Amino acid sequence: MKEFPKDFLWGGATAACQCEGAWNEGGKGLTLGDMKPYRPFLKRTDLHEQRTVSMEMLREAHAEKGTGLYPKRYGIDFYHRYKEDIKLFAELGLKSFRMSISWPRIFPRGIEEVPNEEGLKFYDDVFSELEKYGIEPMVTMNHYDTPLYLIEHKDGWKTPEILIYWERYVRTILKRYKGRVKYWLPFNEINATIFIPYMGAGLFPDVEKENFKQSCYQCVHYQLVANAIAKKCAKEIDPNAQIGCMIARFTTYPATCKPEDVMQTVLDENYENYYYTDTLLLGKIPAYMDRFYEENNLNIKISDEDRKILSENTSDWVAYSYYMSLVTSANTDELEKTNSNLIIAGKNPYLEASEWGWQKDPIGLRYSLNQMWDRYHKPIFILENGLGAVDKLEADHSIHDPYRIDYLKSHIQQMLEAVKDGVDVKGYYIWGIIDLISSGTHEMSKRYGVIYVDQDDYGKGTLARYKKDSFTWYQKCIASNGMDLE
């Protein structure tokens, strides 16, 4: 019977914009995350308001003198505490640590010709600390971290000009960290621009107005090209490096066995998932997008050079985040909706949901792994999986989180079933391995980590790190290579 391979990468994941902090230190420039506030008056069910950032909000952020309502500016202070955190990762037994490099820490505005040496040196130090403990880095080049200057002054991802600055950034970090980083991921959840446009590409609905959908898909196109450019650069600079691609995986089921509902599932999977991976793994924009563009009156600018870059620079592996599954129907108005703040979708009556409305579906992970393997036959990484929950710090600094252990256990069990099915799964990463600022709601109380950080939604606390019960559980899981899940 198949088991996880001996070199399986048991990992944990973070993002610079959610954990580093030090937003105005070391020569760093402003980024998208620095400008989105935490709004405690919003309910968890205020989905549209949570995800939307207006131009007025951006102006207010520029004028803000303090950082109290902008949690991503201070994160969990990984910038100053990375040695302490990596030591904990080593104690946990992590084989790999997924992190991101902050683009504006290297090129503060994005347009500079000379990189910021202080920023480069910081990541040198982080990699040295990982090497000290034998932890393999998995590095995201852009995790919702486009320099704000490019968004405000250069039209961001809407024009091909950004590819000039992107390639300069990519070449810089590939050369600097050659031989130190094997696994590179150009974009986190590259389909995010469609469902969270501000985080994905810095788009404002109140500015774009009637052109909003056009702008979203034009940005997506240039990000797909940028992903391929990263592969092109890697082939020249560090041929041993592997370049992947990643989506937020929306495993989708038909609401009924009506043929119309089943067909809608195919369409949803194509437009929300496969468009991105088909393009980056097969090297060609899929034909079904031609019909989609026509039916939605979208005129996406795609040059022959774009097509050439995509066809000649396909990704080495595919990855995705997996948190939940969805239900769809040909008549979505008839569906009861989830309260998820990730994506508003059809509710599955057979599944339980988290406090934030994310439907827990471990079998959906096995299902999606089989789908992705059958479609591409490329190595697969699960780069994010985890449960956001409110954890309680006890007087003795213990944190009892059996709900998280149950979630992780059930998903790892189903991932093992996929391995037995013959799927080539290379690694699994808990999101976030240490508590950090929520990407969607910008709150701290939505915790994912197996390591607790003593900080509240307003940035108050000692920042002390404490091990949760799930820390010990994952430690045993890793030590047994996924065979001891009790």
C-alpha positions in Angstrom: 0.0 0.0 0.0 1.3 3.4 -0.9 2.4 5.9 1.7 3.7 9.4 1.6 7.1 9.5 -0.1 10.1 9.7 2.2 11.0 13.1 0.9 7.5 14.5 1.3 7.6 18.2 2.3 5.6 18.6 5.5 5.3 22.4 5.7 3.8 25.5 7.0 2.9 28.7 5.1 2.9 32.4 5.8 2.9 35.6 3.7 5.2 38.7 4.1 2.2 41.1 4.0 0.5 39.2 6.9 3.4 38.5 9.2 6.5 40.6 8.6 5.3 44.0 9.8 8.1 46.7 9.8 6.1 48.4 7.0 8.3 51.6 7.2 11.7 50.0 8.1 14.6 48.8 6.1 13.7 51.0 3.1 10.4 49.2 2.4 7.8 50.9 0.2 4.0 50.8 0.7 2.1 47.8 -0.5 -1.6 47.0 -1.1 -2.0 45.3 2.3 -0.7 48.4 4.2 -3.7 50.4 3.0 -6.6 48.2 3.9 -8.0 48.8 7.3 -9.4 46.5 9.9 -13.1 47.4 10.4 -14.3 45.9 13.7 -17.9 47.3 13.1 -18.4 44.9 10.3 -20.0 41.5 11.0 -18.5 38.3 9.6 -21.5 38.1 7.3 -20.9 41.5 5.7 -19.1 39.8 2.9 -19.1 42.5 0.2 -18.0 45.2 2.6 -15.2 43.1 4.0 -13.7 42.5 0.6 -14.2 45.9 -1.0 -11.7 48.7 -0.8 -12.7 52.1 -2.2 -10.6 55.0 -3.5 -11.8 57.0 -0.5 -10.5 54.3 1.9 -7.1 54.5 0.1 -7.0 58.3 0.6 -7.8 57.9 4.3 -5.0 55.3 4.6 -2.5 57.8 3.1 -3.6 60.4 5.6 -3.5 58.0 8.6 -0.7 58.9 11.0 -1.0 55.8 13.3 -1.1 52.1 12.5 -3.7 50.9 14.9 -6.4 50.2 12.3 -3.9 48.9 9.7 -2.9 45.5 11.1 -0.8 44.3 8.1 1.6 47.2 8.8 2.8 45.5 12.0 1.8 41.9 11.3 3.3 39.7 14.0 6.7 41.3 13.8 8.3 38.4 11.9 10.8 41.0 10.6 12.4 41.2 14.0 11.4 37.8 15.4 12.2 35.5 12.4 15.0 33.6 14.3 12.6 32.8 17.2 9.9 31.7 14.8 12.1 29.6 12.7 13.5 27.9 15.8 10.0 26.9 16.6 9.4 25.6 13.1 12.5 23.5 13.5 11.2 22.1 16.8 8.0 21.3 15.1 9.9 19.3 12.6 8.9 21.3 9.4 10.6 20.0 6.3 9.7 23.1 4.4 8.6 26.7 5.1 6.5 28.6 2.6 7.2 32.4 2.8 7.0 35.3 0.5 9.4 38.0 -0.5 7.8 41.5 -0.3 8.3 43.1 -3.7 8.3 46.7 -2.2 11.0 45.6 0.3 13.3 45.0 -2.7 12.0 47.8 -5.0 10.1 50.2 -2.8 8.1 51.8 -5.6 8.6 49.1 -8.1 10.2 51.3 -10.7 13.8 51.6 -9.3 16.6 50.3 -11.4 18.8 49.5 -8.3 17.3 47.2 -5.6 17.2 48.0 -1.9 20.2 46.2 -0.4 18.7 46.2 3.1 15.7 44.4 1.9 17.8 41.8 0.0 20.0 41.3 3.1 16.9 40.6 5.3 15.9 37.6 3.1 19.6 36.5 3.0 19.4 36.3 6.8 16.0 34.4 6.8 17.4 31.8 4.3 20.5 31.4 6.4 18.4 30.7 9.4 16.3 28.1 7.5 19.5 26.5 6.2 20.8 26.2 9.8 17.9 23.9 10.6 17.7 22.1 7.2 14.3 23.6 6.3 13.5 23.9 2.6 12.2 27.3 1.6 9.1 27.5 -0.7 9.1 31.1 -1.9 6.2 33.2 -3.3 7.4 36.1 -5.4 4.1 38.1 -5.1 1.7 37.2 -2.3 -0.8 40.1 -2.6 2.2 42.4 -2.3 2.4 44.6 -5.5 4.1 48.0 -4.8 1.4 50.6 -4.2 3.2 53.1 -6.4 2.7 50.9 -9.5 -1.0 50.7 -8.7 -1.4 54.5 -8.2 0.9 55.8 -10.9 1.4 53.1 -13.5 -2.0 51.5 -13.8 -0.8 48.4 -12.1 -1.6 45.1 -13.7 -3.9 46.7 -16.3 -1.1 47.5 -18.8 1.9 45.5 -20.1 4.3 48.1 -18.7 4.2 46.4 -15.4 5.9 43.4 -16.9 9.1 45.4 -17.3 9.2 46.1 -13.6 8.1 42.6 -12.7 10.9 41.0 -14.8 13.5 43.3 -13.2 12.3 42.2 -9.7 12.2 38.5 -10.7 15.7 38.6 -12.2 17.0 40.3 -9.1 15.8 37.8 -6.6 16.6 34.8 -8.8 20.2 35.9 -9.1 20.5 36.9 -5.5 19.2 33.6 -4.1 20.4 31.3 -6.8 21.1 27.9 -5.3 19.4 28.8 -2.0 15.8 28.5 -3.3 14.7 25.5 -5.3 10.9 26.1 -5.3 9.6 29.4 -6.6 5.9 30.4 -6.9 5.4 33.6 -8.9 1.8 34.3 -7.6 -0.3 33.3 -4.7 -3.7 32.2 -5.8 -3.5 33.7 -9.3 -7.3 33.5 -9.7 -7.7 35.8 -6.7 -7.9 38.9 -8.9 -11.4 37.9 -10.0 -12.9 37.3 -6.5 -10.8 39.7 -4.4 -9.7 42.3 -7.0 -8.1 44.7 -4.5 -5.8 42.2 -3.0 -5.1 40.4 -6.3 -4.4 43.5 -8.4 -5.2 46.7 -6.6 -8.5 47.3 -8.4 -11.2 49.6 -7.1 -14.8 49.0 -8.1 -15.8 52.6 -7.5 -13.1 53.7 -9.9 -13.4 51.1 -12.6 -17.2 51.1 -12.6 -18.6 49.7 -15.8 -15.1 48.6 -16.9 -14.5 46.6 -13.7 -14.9 43.1 -15.2 -12.8 44.1 -18.2 -10.0 45.4 -15.9 -10.1 42.3 -13.7 -9.6 39.9 -16.7 -7.0 42.1 -18.3 -5.0 42.1 -15.0 -5.3 38.3 -14.8 -3.9 38.0 -18.3 -0.8 40.0 -17.6 -0.3 38.1 -14.3 -0.4 34.8 -16.3 2.2 36.2 -18.7 4.2 37.3 -15.7 4.1 33.8 -14.2 5.6 32.5 -17.5 8.2 35.3 -17.5 9.4 34.0 -14.2 9.9 30.6 -15.7 11.7 32.1 -18.6 14.1 34.0 -16.3 14.7 30.9 -14.1 15.7 28.9 -17.1 18.4 31.5 -17.9 19.5 32.3 -14.4 19.1 29.1 -12.3 18.1 26.0 -14.3 17.9 23.9 -11.2 15.1 26.1 -9.8 11.5 25.0 -10.3 8.7 27.4 -11.1 5.1 26.5 -10.1 1.7 28.0 -10.4 -1.1 28.2 -7.8 -4.8 28.8 -7.6 -7.3 29.0 -4.8 -9.1 25.8 -5.6 -12.9 26.0 -5.6 -13.9 22.3 -5.7 -17.5 22.5 -7.1 -20.4 20.1 -7.0 -23.7 20.3 -8.9 -26.7 21.1 -6.6 -28.7 18.3 -8.3 -28.2 15.7 -11.0 -30.1 17.9 -13.4 -28.0 18.0 -16.6 -28.2 21.8 -16.5 -26.7 21.9 -13.0 -23.9 19.4 -14.0 -23.1 21.6 -17.0 -22.9 24.6 -14.8 -20.4 22.8 -12.6 -18.2 22.3 -15.7 -18.4 25.9 -16.6 -17.7 27.1 -13.1 -14.7 24.8 -12.8 -13.4 26.1 -16.1 -13.7 29.8 -15.4 -12.8 29.8 -11.7 -10.1 27.1 -11.7 -8.9 25.6 -14.9 -8.5 28.7 -17.0 -5.4 29.6 -14.9 -3.9 26.2 -14.7 -4.7 25.2 -18.3 -2.9 28.3 -19.5 0.2 27.9 -17.3 0.6 24.1 -17.5 -0.5 23.5 -21.0 0.9 26.7 -22.5 -2.2 28.0 -24.2 -5.2 30.1 -23.3 -8.0 27.6 -23.4 -10.6 27.9 -26.2 -13.5 28.1 -23.8 -12.3 31.5 -22.8 -12.9 32.8 -26.3 -16.6 32.2 -25.8 -16.5 33.6 -22.2 -14.9 36.8 -23.4 -17.4 37.2 -26.2 -20.5 36.5 -24.1 -19.3 39.0 -21.4 -18.3 41.7 -24.0 -14.7 41.6 -22.9 -12.0 42.8 -25.2 -8.8 41.4 -23.6 -5.6 42.6 -25.2 -3.4 39.5 -25.9 -0.4 39.9 -28.1 1.4 37.2 -30.2 4.4 37.7 -27.9 2.2 37.0 -24.9 1.1 33.7 -26.5 4.7 32.8 -27.3 5.9 33.4 -23.8 3.1 31.3 -22.4 3.7 28.4 -24.8 7.4 28.3 -24.2 7.5 28.6 -20.4 5.0 26.3 -18.8 5.1 25.7 -15.1 7.0 22.7 -13.5 4.3 21.9 -11.0 0.8 22.9 -9.9 -0.3 24.0 -6.4 -3.5 25.2 -4.8 -5.0 26.3 -1.5 -7.8 24.2 -0.3 -10.2 25.2 2.5 -13.7 24.4 1.3 -16.0 23.1 -1.5 -18.9 24.8 -3.2 -22.3 23.9 -4.7 -23.5 25.5 -8.0 -26.7 25.4 -10.1 -27.9 26.7 -13.4 -30.2 28.9 -11.4 -28.0 30.3 -8.6 -30.9 32.4 -7.3 -32.5 29.2 -5.9 -29.4 28.3 -3.9 -28.9 29.1 -0.2 -25.6 30.9 0.0 -22.7 30.4 2.4 -21.5 33.1 4.8 -17.9 32.5 3.6 -15.7 35.6 3.4 -13.6 33.9 0.8 -16.2 33.5 -1.9 -20.0 33.7 -1.8 -21.2 30.3 -3.1 -23.9 27.7 -2.8 -24.4 26.0 0.6 -24.0 22.3 0.9 -26.5 20.8 3.4 -24.3 17.8 4.0 -21.3 19.9 5.3 -20.5 21.7 8.5 -19.0 25.2 8.3 -16.4 27.1 10.3 -17.2 30.3 12.2 -16.5 32.2 9.1 -18.8 30.1 6.9 -16.2 28.0 5.2 -17.6 24.6 4.4 -15.4 21.8 5.7 -15.0 19.0 3.2 -12.0 16.7 3.6 -13.2 14.3 0.8 -13.3 17.3 -1.5 -9.5 17.5 -1.2 -9.1 13.9 -2.4 -11.6 14.6 -5.2 -9.8 17.7 -6.3 -6.3 16.1 -6.2 -7.6 13.3 -8.5 -9.0 15.9 -10.8 -5.8 17.9 -11.0 -3.6 14.8 -11.5 -5.8 13.3 -14.2 -5.9 16.6 -16.1 -2.1 17.5 -16.0 0.0 14.7 -14.6 2.3 17.2 -13.0 3.5 17.2 -9.4 1.0 18.8 -6.9 1.6 20.8 -3.8 -1.1 21.7 -1.3 0.3 25.1 -0.3 -2.5 26.1 2.0 -4.9 24.2 4.2 -6.1 25.0 7.6 -8.9 26.1 9.9 -9.5 29.7 11.0 -11.0 29.8 14.5 -11.1 31.8 17.7 -8.6 30.2 20.1 -8.5 30.8 23.9 -5.2 31.4 25.7 -5.5 29.7 29.1 -4.0 31.1 32.3 -1.1 28.5 32.0 -0.5 29.6 28.4 -2.0 26.4 27.0 -4.3 26.5 23.9 -6.6 23.6 23.4 -7.7 23.4 19.8 -9.2 19.9 19.1 -11.3 21.4 16.3 -8.1 22.3 14.4 -6.6 18.9 15.0 -9.8 17.2 13.7 -9.8 19.4 10.6 -6.1 18.8 9.8 -6.3 15.1 10.5 -9.3 14.5 8.3 -7.7 16.4 5.4 -4.4 14.7 5.7 -6.2 11.3 5.8 -7.9 12.2 2.5 -4.7 13.4 1.0 -3.2 10.0 1.8 -6.1 8.4 0.1 -5.2 10.5 -3.0 -1.6 9.3 -2.8 -2.9 5.7 -2.7 -5.0 6.6 -5.8 -1.7 7.3 -7.6 -1.6 11.1 -7.3 1.9 12.6 -7.1 1.5 14.9 -4.1 4.9 16.5 -3.2 4.0 18.5 -0.1 1.4 19.8 2.3 1.5 23.2 4.0 -0.6 24.3 6.9 -1.9 27.9 6.6 -0.7 29.8 8.5 1.6 27.7 10.5 1.8 30.6 13.1 -1.1 33.0 13.9 -1.0 36.0 11.6 -3.2 38.8 10.3 -6.2 37.5 8.3 -5.9 38.4 4.6 -9.7 38.7 4.1 -10.9 40.5 7.2 -7.6 41.9 8.6 -8.3 40.7 12.1 -6.1 38.7 14.4 -8.8 36.7 16.1 -9.3 34.5 13.1 -6.4 32.2 13.9 -5.0 29.4 11.8 -1.6 28.6 13.4 -0.4 25.7 15.5 1.7 28.5 17.2 -0.3 31.1 19.1 0.8 34.8 19.0 -0.3 36.9 21.9 -1.8 39.8 20.0 -5.4 41.1 19.6 -7.2 42.7 16.7 -5.9 46.1 17.6 -2.2 45.0 17.8 -2.1 44.9 21.5 -0.4 42.0 23.4 3.0 40.7 24.4 3.7 39.1 21.0 4.8 36.0 22.9 4.6 32.7 21.0 2.9 29.7 22.6 2.4 26.1 21.3 -1.1 25.0 20.8 -2.2 21.4 21.2 -2.2 21.2 17.4 1.6 21.9 17.5 2.3 18.6 19.3 -0.2 16.8 17.1 1.5 18.1 13.8 4.9 17.4 15.3 3.9 13.7 15.7 2.4 13.6 12.2 5.6 14.9 10.6 7.8 12.6 12.7 5.8 9.6 11.5 5.6 10.9 7.9 1.9 11.2 8.1 1.2 7.7 9.5 0.5 8.7 13.1 -2.6 10.9 12.9 -4.1 10.1 16.3 
